Each structure stands twice: as C-alpha cells, then as structure tokens.
Amino acid sequence: MQGRRLATTDEVVAIVSPDAGDALARLEAWCTDRGLGLSTVDVGDDIEAIYDENRATLGVTLGGDGTFLEGIKTFAPRNVPMLGIDLGTLSFLARVDPSDMEAALDEAIRGRARVDSRQQLAIEAPGIDTTGINDVMIEHVPPESPIGRKVTTLDVTIDDEYVGEFEGTGLAVSTPTGSTGVSLSANGPLHYPANNYALQLIPLQTHALGVRPIVCSPTSEIHVRPDGETSLTVDGGRVHTVLDPTDDVLITGADTRAHIVRTSYGYGFFTAITKKLGWSIREDDAEPPAGFEALTEARPESMIERAQRIAVEAAHSAAEPLRELHGRVEDVTYKSDKSDLVTEADHQADRIITTVIANEFPTHAIVSEESEGRIAGGERASMRPAGDAVVPDEGDPMDELQHDTDSMTDEATTYTWVVDPLDGTGNFAHGNPNYAVSIALVADAEPILGVVHVPETDETFSAVAGKGAYVDGTPLGTTDRTRLDESMLLSGYDPDGSFLTQFYQQARGVRRLGCAALHLCYLASGSTDAIWEYDTYPWDVAAGIVIAREAGATITDDAGDPYPFELERDGRTPLLGSNGPLHERLLDHLGETTPVDD
C-alpha cells in the first residue's frame, strides 16, 4: 500500500485500551479540527457496526502491543492501514510516543507517511483456523512433577520434504514481525520486518547441536506433528490449544497482509530492540559514526525532480483502488458521451491524485477529467472538507526541502497539472487490462513532465522535457522503420472507419487498444510505429506527448503542423504520432481519407 493514498482519509477508527482517556480526548479534538469522522471501540470489540468500506479509513490503536495486535486482527482483513500509538510500558510494535500523536497523524493524512506491509501466518490445527502476525509457539506441556520430562519431539516437513525431528523445549514459527525476543534468546536470526515476507522456524533449546533456524518463503507449507501432548499458542496466547499425539499443524503465509503506518515520529526497529530487548551492539541514542550520514543523505531535489517523484507516487497510489475494482463496475453513471463510463474507480483514483498534488503544490492549478475541469491553484489546498488536501503548517519539517534554482522556479510561470485518473474506462469496466493512470505537468501551455502508470502490468512510463523518456528506469526509443508495409499502427477513435480502411491493406496491421495514453507510450517504446487519434482531450494525451517526444517521436495534427496542445478545447483536435521516418507517408495517406463532419 502506498503512503500517498492516506491523503484521502475520510474516517478514523480507533481501538482503545482502558487507560487511553487523555490520548482519546486529544484524538477526538484532532479529528474534529481536521474534519474527519471518528469511531471508537474498546479492545476486543468488533468494528462491524461502525466500519464503512466505502470510506477511506485509517485505523489507530491507543494502547500497548496487546492493543496493537488486536488492531492487526481487526484491520488487516479489511485492508485498512493502521497507526499504533504507544501507551504501554514495554511496547515493541506500537512506536509513536503519545506526545507525537497529532504530528504523526498529520504526516499520515498529508500522504507523507510510509506504509509497511507485514506478513501474517495462517494456522490450521484441530479446532483452530486462524491468523497471527507474530508467531506460533509449539512447546511441551509442563509436567505436573517438577522432575518430570520437559522435552517434546516434533516431526517437521516443508512443502512435502521431511526436515527432521526436533527434540527440545519446542519450536517457534514466526514472521519477520514476531518472535524477535524468542529468536534472540534462542540464538536465532533477526529479520528486519518492513516489507519482508519470509517465515522462520526457530528450534527452542534443542538437544541436537547441529540444528539451526530455517528460513523459508511465505508460500511454503510447514507441517508439524508432535509425538505427545503439546501446547500450541498464537501471538502470545491470543489463540491456544493442546495438541494430541499425531495431530497435524499446518502453518503457511496468510493471504492478507497487515499494513502498518510508519511516520518520522516513530522510532525505528533497531532503536526498539535496543530499548526493549537489550540489543547490545549500540546505545539507545547512538548516532552513526562521523561521515556515515553522507553515504545515505539524498542530494537536494530540483522542483521538476520533486514533481516527477510525487507524480509517480500519486500514480502508484491511484493504481491500488483501480486494481482492487478492476472488472467490477460499481456506481456507474454516464457522461455526455455515453461510451465514456465513469466508475467508482475513477472517483477514488482522481481523489488520491488531486489531493496529493494539492498538498504538495498548493499554488499549482489542476485540470482533471473527473473533477469537472480546472481546480484553481491553491483552491483545494485552502479548504479541508473530509479527504481533501491539508495546508502544511508553518514550520512543518516535512516542507523544509532544499530545491535548486532553475527555470522551473520562475515565479511568472503558470503551472497546471493535467490528470486522467483512468484512461481507458470502457476497457476497465469490461475487465480489459488496457487502462492507465496519466499525470502531466504543464508550464504555461507546454507539457514538460509526463507519467503514465499501467496498473495491470505495473509499468511506469515517465519523461521530463529535455531529459529523455524511460519505463521503470530503462531508456525508451522509437523504431526506425521506413516502410509502411512493415509497420504496425495503432488507431484511437475512428468514427467512420476511414483510418482503418485507408491503412489496413497498406500496413502490417492496424490495432486499437482504447487508451490514448498507452498508444503514445507504446509509440515511445517501439511497440508500434505510428498512432492516430481522430480527436483528443488534453488529459488523455498530455503525459503521453512528453514521453513520446522524449523518445524521438514526431507529433503533429492531421495537416502536419505541430500538435496544438490546448487546455481549453475549441473544436476537434486530431493527433498523428510516428517514429519520424514514416510521418510524410502517413500524412499523404491521411489526406486521401474523407473527413467526417463534426
């Protein structure tokens, strides 16, 4: 999950421990000030009656690690990101100090926090079918007599391969999040938990000297079978049972992952284990050695570099609800053109992108297909209805960014973001994967930055004027074909079939994807030799034009004049794009087609 997506938060659902009185009162005040809804439940209570899946929700836990684990159990199945406020005395998982709560929450709803994905366990055993975020402990049952046998024997297989017989106190199967303390005490490995999905088996006080911890993938199926009565606990006893001899326990990675919000106000993993578990190779407040900071310190960003980074982050964030809703048409309405469907996915993706941009560039204007045209610079950032942009406070450390001075900082320049949150809506509504997120930055009347993200293939095309075009870091370039009969063409809307009729026999083939942004990107990548769009809207082509031009493409109108990019449409705006060598031949053939009256 992308942290930028949190910028559209509508609702906070808090799980509250009994001693959270002051922190809860402050959370209520914060939500009221930000125009957000707040619902609360006590630890152990269900949120079904208060949770609305149609509202962008942020989960919050007010308590220690026990409350945090209840939050995982509650929010992870609903794909709700969660922020833990540490009200406990020995908390290891909840890491935001109560004094930093408001600042951490502000950072989150500005879309500036990070969301870590955490692996969970799925456990099946007689009488148990559950998930856990930390660990499964399979241990001997303490004997009634103090001198009784305190050893258990466990047979283990992984993916049908017999691992062997573990004889000792027991076995811990954990995620990277869990069993850090157990692993330390058993001389096992520590896993850095963020976006780490491995599972590990840690033998506990084994009687065999050669036994070592085992690390395996989250898709591995781990079977454990005891030879006697054995205790099984999940996440410190939140689920518990006693296994009989030969009972089979299946442990694997759960399908759903937990999404943990991490802000600059929470302490890090190694600080946590130093403070809580006696990690002895550094002090609590230890700083890196002299000169070490220079190895990790990022150089200052120019304005255009920052704009490109934020556009990519916004596009990736918008792609998440698009993938979730792909193929499912929800709340469909019709626009003026009945072939152009608006789905719930349009609105979610548009809201994420425009809110992120307004947060980061409050003086820039935004033109979006789904926002009914132009949003004046600063307008969206000057208000705070639920889910809209937040005006950064004066002195916000997140805004103390160093930007170099270049042509992008000219105060006389008017900057406008041009957004199509879902280009290829018809494809999307019918389960076709050919759709994209398109974001461009226009300086005065010239597109200078383009980002096109393809959710279903996870490709990101991007370009900055004068700096080349790339897909996921790989440079792009058009083809060099000169023969029309060897060329593949892509056509957009062709109302009477004139383009298809004229070129089908002349070219190697004519295809139509139904997504103008993808047409331009495929021209840039060499997947097609030329494209034709009978009519265009600025949000459909703004980003793709930058990408195609930077890859070497020629972009004109149907008369061969430079393509007239305009934010305000005045009649039909056709577009012809090619690799360059083919352009004159394409224009000659276009001149032979019969124009369609508007």
C-alpha positions in Angstrom: 0.0 0.0 0.0 1.3 3.5 -0.9 1.5 6.1 1.8 0.3 8.8 -0.6 -3.1 7.0 -0.5 -3.6 8.1 3.1 -4.1 11.7 1.9 -7.7 10.9 1.1 -8.6 9.6 4.6 -12.2 10.3 5.5 -12.6 8.3 8.7 -10.5 7.3 11.7 -11.5 4.1 13.5 -9.7 3.7 16.9 -9.3 0.7 19.1 -8.9 2.0 22.6 -7.3 0.5 25.7 -8.9 1.2 29.1 -6.2 3.7 30.1 -6.4 5.8 26.9 -8.5 8.6 28.3 -6.3 11.6 27.7 -5.0 10.3 24.3 -8.5 9.6 23.2 -9.7 13.1 24.1 -6.8 14.5 22.0 -7.6 12.2 19.1 -11.2 13.4 19.2 -10.1 17.0 19.1 -7.7 16.3 16.3 -10.3 14.6 14.1 -12.8 17.5 14.7 -10.1 20.1 13.7 -9.3 18.1 10.5 -12.9 17.5 9.5 -12.5 13.7 9.9 -15.0 11.2 11.3 -14.0 9.2 14.4 -15.4 6.0 15.6 -14.0 4.1 18.6 -14.3 0.6 20.1 -12.8 -1.0 23.2 -10.1 -3.7 22.8 -11.8 -6.9 21.9 -15.0 -5.4 20.4 -16.0 -5.8 16.8 -16.0 -2.8 14.4 -18.5 -4.2 12.0 -21.3 -1.8 13.1 -19.1 1.3 12.7 -16.9 0.4 9.7 -17.9 1.7 6.3 -15.9 0.0 3.5 -16.8 2.9 1.1 -14.9 5.4 3.2 -11.2 5.8 3.2 -10.3 4.7 6.7 -7.2 5.0 8.9 -7.0 2.6 11.8 -5.5 3.8 15.1 -4.6 1.9 18.2 -4.3 3.6 21.6 -2.5 1.2 23.9 0.4 -1.2 24.1 1.3 -4.2 22.0 -1.8 -6.1 23.1 -4.0 -3.3 21.7 -1.8 -3.2 18.6 -2.2 -6.9 18.0 -6.0 -6.5 18.3 -5.7 -3.8 15.7 -3.9 -6.2 13.3 -6.6 -8.8 13.9 -9.3 -6.2 13.2 -7.9 -4.1 10.4 -5.7 -6.4 8.3 -8.7 -8.5 6.9 -10.3 -5.2 5.8 -7.1 -3.9 4.1 -7.1 -0.9 6.5 -3.8 0.8 7.2 -3.0 1.2 11.0 -1.0 3.5 13.1 -0.1 2.4 16.7 0.2 5.0 19.5 2.4 3.6 22.3 0.6 3.9 25.6 2.3 0.7 27.0 5.3 0.3 29.2 7.2 -2.4 27.2 5.6 -1.9 23.8 7.7 -3.0 20.8 5.2 -2.9 17.9 3.4 0.4 18.6 6.1 3.0 18.2 4.6 6.5 18.2 5.0 8.3 21.5 1.8 9.9 22.8 3.4 13.4 22.8 3.9 13.0 19.0 0.4 11.6 18.2 -1.0 14.7 16.4 2.1 15.4 14.4 2.3 11.7 13.3 -1.3 11.8 12.3 -0.9 15.0 10.3 2.0 13.5 8.5 -0.1 10.4 7.6 -3.1 12.3 6.2 -0.8 14.5 4.1 0.3 11.4 2.4 3.8 11.7 3.7 4.0 8.6 5.8 5.3 5.2 4.8 3.0 2.1 4.8 4.9 -1.1 5.6 3.4 -4.4 4.5 3.7 -7.1 7.2 3.4 -10.8 6.6 0.9 -12.8 8.6 0.7 -16.5 9.4 -2.2 -18.8 8.6 -2.6 -21.7 11.1 -4.7 -24.8 10.8 -4.9 -27.4 13.6 -7.7 -29.5 15.2 -10.1 -26.9 16.4 -8.1 -23.9 15.1 -8.3 -22.0 11.8 -6.8 -18.6 12.5 -4.2 -16.0 11.5 -1.4 -14.4 13.5 1.1 -11.5 12.9 3.8 -12.6 15.3 4.4 -16.3 15.9 3.2 -19.9 16.6 4.8 -21.5 19.6 4.6 -25.3 19.8 6.0 -26.4 23.2 6.0 -29.2 25.7 3.1 -29.2 28.3 4.7 -28.5 31.7 4.7 -31.8 33.7 2.9 -32.0 37.0 6.0 -33.2 38.7 8.9 -30.7 38.8 11.3 -33.6 37.9 9.1 -34.8 35.0 10.3 -34.8 31.4 10.3 -31.3 29.9 11.1 -32.3 26.3 8.9 -32.7 23.3 9.6 -34.2 20.0 8.2 -32.6 16.8 8.4 -34.0 13.2 8.5 -31.2 10.6 8.0 -31.2 6.8 8.3 -28.2 4.5 6.5 -28.5 1.1 6.3 -32.3 1.5 10.1 -32.6 2.2 10.9 -34.1 5.5 13.0 -31.7 7.5 13.6 -33.9 10.5 12.9 -34.5 14.2 13.2 -31.6 16.6 13.7 -32.7 20.2 13.8 -30.0 22.8 11.6 -27.4 24.5 9.7 -26.8 21.3 9.6 -24.9 18.1 8.6 -21.3 17.1 7.4 -20.5 13.6 7.4 -16.7 13.2 7.0 -13.9 10.7 9.7 -11.1 10.5 7.5 -9.1 12.8 7.3 -11.6 15.5 9.4 -13.6 18.0 12.3 -11.1 18.0 12.8 -11.8 21.7 12.4 -15.5 21.3 14.9 -15.5 18.4 17.4 -13.5 20.4 17.2 -15.9 23.3 17.5 -18.9 21.1 20.4 -17.5 19.2 18.3 -17.2 16.0 18.3 -14.6 13.3 16.7 -11.2 13.4 14.6 -10.2 10.4 14.2 -6.6 9.5 10.4 -6.7 9.3 9.3 -4.0 6.8 8.2 -5.5 3.5 9.9 -8.8 4.4 7.7 -11.8 3.9 9.9 -14.7 4.9 8.9 -17.3 7.6 11.4 -18.7 10.0 11.5 -21.8 12.2 13.4 -21.5 15.4 14.2 -24.6 17.5 13.9 -23.9 21.2 16.5 -25.4 23.5 17.1 -28.3 21.1 19.2 -31.3 22.2 20.9 -31.6 18.8 24.0 -29.4 18.4 23.8 -29.1 14.6 20.2 -27.8 14.5 19.9 -24.2 13.2 17.0 -21.9 12.4 15.4 -22.3 9.0 14.1 -19.5 6.7 11.5 -20.3 4.0 9.1 -18.4 1.8 5.6 -17.3 2.8 4.1 -19.8 0.3 5.8 -22.8 2.0 3.6 -25.2 3.8 5.0 -26.2 7.1 3.6 -29.3 8.8 4.4 -30.0 12.4 3.3 -33.2 14.1 4.0 -33.9 17.9 4.7 -37.3 19.4 3.0 -36.4 22.6 0.7 -33.8 24.3 1.9 -30.4 23.2 0.8 -26.8 23.7 0.1 -24.5 20.7 -0.2 -20.7 21.1 -0.6 -18.0 18.6 0.6 -14.4 19.2 1.4 -14.8 22.9 -1.8 -16.8 23.7 -4.5 -15.0 21.8 -5.3 -18.4 20.4 -4.4 -21.5 22.4 -5.0 -25.3 22.3 -3.4 -28.5 23.4 -2.4 -30.9 20.7 -2.8 -34.6 21.0 -0.1 -37.0 19.6 -0.1 -37.2 15.8 -2.3 -34.1 15.4 -1.2 -32.2 12.3 -0.5 -28.5 12.4 -0.3 -26.6 9.0 1.4 -23.2 9.0 1.9 -21.0 6.0 1.8 -17.4 5.0 -1.6 -15.8 5.2 -3.2 -14.3 2.1 -3.8 -11.0 3.7 -1.0 -8.8 5.0 -1.1 -6.1 7.6 -0.5 -2.5 6.6 1.4 -0.6 9.3 1.8 3.2 9.0 5.3 4.4 9.9 6.0 8.1 10.3 9.1 10.1 11.0 7.9 10.4 14.6 8.1 6.7 15.4 11.3 5.1 16.5 13.0 2.5 14.3 13.3 -1.2 14.6 16.9 -1.3 15.9 16.1 1.5 18.3 13.1 -0.5 19.5 15.1 -3.7 20.2 17.9 -1.7 21.8 15.4 0.0 24.2 13.2 -3.0 24.9 15.3 -6.1 24.4 18.9 -5.1 25.2 20.3 -5.2 21.7 23.9 -4.7 22.9 25.9 -3.5 19.9 24.7 0.1 20.1 23.4 2.6 22.7 19.8 3.7 22.9 20.6 7.1 21.4 23.6 6.1 19.4 24.3 8.2 16.2 26.0 6.8 13.1 29.8 7.4 13.0 31.2 10.6 11.5 30.8 10.7 7.8 28.2 7.9 7.7 25.4 10.4 7.1 26.9 11.5 3.8 26.5 7.9 2.4 22.8 8.0 2.8 22.0 11.7 2.6 19.9 12.5 -0.5 21.1 15.4 -2.7 18.7 18.3 -3.0 15.9 17.9 -5.5 15.1 20.3 -8.2 11.5 21.3 -8.5 11.0 19.2 -11.6 12.6 16.2 -9.9 10.4 16.6 -7.0 7.3 17.0 -9.3 8.3 13.8 -11.1 8.7 11.8 -7.9 5.4 12.9 -6.5 3.6 12.2 -9.8 5.0 8.7 -9.8 4.0 8.2 -6.2 0.5 9.6 -6.9 0.1 7.3 -9.9 1.1 4.2 -8.0 -1.2 5.1 -5.1 -4.1 5.7 -7.5 -3.4 2.3 -9.1 -4.2 0.5 -5.9 -8.0 1.1 -5.9 -8.1 0.6 -9.7 -6.6 -2.9 -9.4 -9.0 -3.6 -6.5 -12.0 -2.6 -8.5 -10.9 -3.8 -11.9 -13.6 -5.6 -13.7 -16.3 -4.7 -11.2 -18.5 -1.9 -12.3 -19.8 0.0 -9.3 -22.0 3.1 -9.1 -21.7 3.6 -12.9 -23.1 6.8 -14.3 -22.9 8.2 -17.9 -21.2 11.3 -19.1 -22.2 13.4 -22.1 -20.6 10.7 -24.3 -22.4 7.5 -23.3 -19.3 5.4 -24.4 -17.2 7.0 -21.7 -18.3 5.4 -18.4 -17.5 6.8 -15.0 -16.9 4.2 -12.3 -16.3 4.4 -8.7 -12.7 3.6 -9.5 -12.4 6.9 -11.5 -13.5 8.9 -8.4 -11.2 7.1 -6.0 -8.2 7.4 -8.2 -8.9 11.1 -9.1 -9.3 12.0 -5.5 -6.0 10.4 -4.5 -4.1 12.2 -7.3 -5.6 15.6 -7.0 -5.3 15.6 -3.2 -1.7 14.6 -3.3 -0.8 17.3 -5.8 -2.7 20.0 -4.0 -1.0 19.0 -0.8 2.5 19.3 -2.3 1.9 22.1 -4.8 -0.8 24.3 -3.4 -0.1 27.2 -5.9 -0.5 25.0 -9.0 -3.7 24.5 -10.9 -5.1 21.1 -11.6 -7.2 20.1 -14.7 -8.7 16.7 -14.3 -11.2 14.8 -16.4 -13.1 13.5 -13.3 -13.0 16.8 -11.3 -15.1 18.6 -13.9 -12.3 20.7 -15.3 -9.9 23.2 -13.7 -9.2 23.5 -10.0 -7.6 26.8 -9.4 -4.2 26.9 -7.8 -4.4 26.7 -4.0 -8.2 26.3 -4.0 -8.2 22.7 -3.0 -5.5 23.2 -0.5 -7.2 26.1 1.2 -10.1 24.0 2.4 -10.3 20.9 4.5 -13.5 19.0 3.9 -13.1 15.4 4.6 -10.4 13.8 2.5 -9.2 17.0 0.8 -5.8 18.4 1.0 -4.2 19.7 4.1 -2.4 23.1 4.2 1.1 22.5 5.6 1.6 24.3 8.9 4.3 26.9 9.0 7.5 25.3 10.2 6.5 21.8 9.2 9.7 19.9 9.0 8.4 17.9 6.0 8.3 21.2 4.0 11.9 22.2 4.7 13.1 20.8 1.4 16.1 22.1 -0.5 15.4 22.8 -4.1 17.9 24.2 -6.6 17.2 27.3 -8.6 16.5 26.7 -12.3 13.9 27.6 -14.9 11.3 25.6 -13.0 11.2 28.2 -10.2 10.3 31.2 -12.4 7.5 32.9 -10.5 6.0 34.2 -13.7 5.4 30.7 -15.0 1.9 29.2 -14.6 2.0 25.5 -13.6 -1.0 23.3 -14.3 -1.3 19.6 -13.6 -3.4 17.7 -16.2 -4.8 14.4 -14.9 -6.7 11.5 -16.3 -7.0 9.1 -13.3 -8.4 6.3 -15.5 -7.7 6.5 -19.3 -9.5 3.5 -20.9 -12.5 3.5 -18.7 -14.5 1.3 -21.1 -11.8 -1.3 -21.1 -11.6 -1.2 -17.3 -15.4 -1.6 -16.9 -15.2 -4.8 -19.1 -12.2 -6.4 -17.4 -9.8 -5.4 -20.1 -6.3 -4.7 -18.8 -5.6 -1.9 -21.2 -6.1 1.1 -19.0 -3.7 3.6 -17.4 -3.2 6.5 -15.0 -2.0 9.6 -16.7 -0.4 12.7 -14.9 1.3 15.6 -16.7 2.7 19.0 -15.6 2.2 21.9 -18.0 4.3 25.0 -17.8 2.3 27.9 -19.3 0.9 26.0 -22.3 3.7 23.4 -22.8 3.7 19.9 -21.3 7.0 19.4 -19.6 6.5 16.3 -17.4 4.6 13.1 -18.1 3.9 10.0 -16.0 1.8 7.1 -17.3 1.4 4.1 -15.0 -0.2 0.8 -16.2 -1.7 -0.9 -13.1 -2.1 -4.4 -14.5 1.5 -4.7 -15.7 2.9 -2.4 -13.1 4.9 -0.5 -15.7 5.6 3.2 -15.2 6.5 5.4 -18.2 7.9 8.8 -17.4 9.7 11.7 -19.1 10.9 15.2 -18.4 11.3 17.6 -21.3 14.9 17.6 -22.4 15.9 14.6 -20.3 14.7 11.5 -22.1 11.9 9.0 -21.6 12.0 5.9 -19.5 10.0 2.9 -18.5 10.9 1.7 -15.0 14.4 3.3 -15.4 15.1 1.8 -18.9 15.5 4.4 -21.7 12.9 4.4 -24.4 13.3 5.0 -28.2 11.0 4.7 -31.2 11.6 2.4 -34.1 13.5 3.4 -37.3 11.3 1.7 -39.8 10.8 3.5 -43.1 8.4 1.1 -44.9 4.7 1.4 -44.2 4.1 -2.2 -45.3 6.4 -3.4 -42.4 4.8 -1.1 -39.8 2.3 -1.7 -37.0 -0.2 1.2 -36.4 -2.5 2.0 -33.5 -5.7 3.8 -34.0 -7.9 5.7 -31.5 -11.5 6.7 -32.1 -12.1 6.3 -35.8 -15.8 7.2 -36.2 -16.4 6.1 -39.8 -13.5 3.6 -40.1 -11.7 5.9 -42.6 -8.2 5.3 -41.0 -8.7 1.6 -40.8 -9.9 1.5 -44.4 -7.0 3.6 -45.7 -4.2 1.8 -43.8 -5.3 -1.7 -43.2 -4.0 -3.0 -46.5 -1.0 -0.6 -46.6 0.5 -1.5 -43.2 1.5 -4.7 -41.4 -1.6 -4.2 -39.2 -3.8 -1.7 -37.5 -4.8 -2.2 -33.9 -6.9 -0.3 -31.4 -6.3 -0.5 -27.6 -8.9 2.1 -26.5 -6.4 4.0 -24.4 -4.7 7.1 -25.9 -2.1 7.3 -23.1 -1.0 3.7 -23.8 -0.9 4.4 -27.6 1.6 7.2 -27.0 3.7 5.1 -24.6 3.8 2.2 -27.0 4.9 4.6 -29.7 7.7 5.7 -27.4 8.8 2.2 -26.6 8.8 0.9 -30.2 5.9 -1.4 -29.7 4.1 0.4 -32.6 5.4 2.6 -35.4 2.7 5.2 -35.5 -0.6 6.2 -33.9 -3.7 8.1 -34.9 -6.3 9.8 -32.8 -9.2 11.4 -34.6 -9.9 13.6 -31.6 -8.1 14.2 -28.3 -8.7 15.7 -24.9 -5.8 17.3 -23.0 -5.9 14.9 -20.1 -5.8 11.9 -22.5 -2.5 12.9 -24.2 -0.6 15.5 -22.1 1.6 13.0 -20.3 2.0 10.7 -23.3 3.1 13.6 -25.6 6.1 14.3 -23.3 7.0 10.7 -23.2 6.7 10.1 -26.9 8.6 13.3 -27.9 11.4 12.5 -25.5 11.7 9.0 -27.1 12.1 10.6 -30.5 8.6 10.6 -31.9 7.1 13.2 -34.2 3.7 14.5 -33.0 1.6 16.7 -35.3 -2.0 17.3 -36.3 -3.6 15.8 -39.4 -2.1 18.6 -41.6 1.5 18.0 -40.4 1.6 21.1 -38.2 2.9 20.8 -34.6 0.2 19.3 -32.4 -1.6 22.2 -30.8 -1.8 21.3 -27.1 -4.6 23.4 -25.5 -6.2 23.1 -22.1 -9.3 24.7 -23.4 -10.7 22.8 -26.4 -12.1 24.6 -29.4 -13.3 22.0 -31.9 -11.8 18.7 -32.9 -8.0 18.2 -32.1 -6.6 15.3 -34.1 -3.2 13.8 -33.4 -0.8 11.9 -35.6 2.3 10.4 -34.0 5.0 8.4 -35.6 8.6 7.3 -35.4 9.6 10.2 -37.7 10.6 8.4 -41.0 7.1 7.3 -41.7 5.4 10.7 -41.0 5.2 12.1 -44.5 3.8 8.9 -45.9 1.2 8.8 -43.2 0.2 12.4 -43.9 -0.1 11.6 -47.6 -2.5 8.7 -46.9 -4.4 10.7 -44.3 -5.0 13.4 -47.0 -6.8 10.8 -49.1 -9.3 9.9 -46.5 -12.7 11.6 -46.4 -13.1 13.8 -43.4 -16.0 13.4 -41.1 -18.2 16.4 -40.5 -18.3 17.4 -36.8 
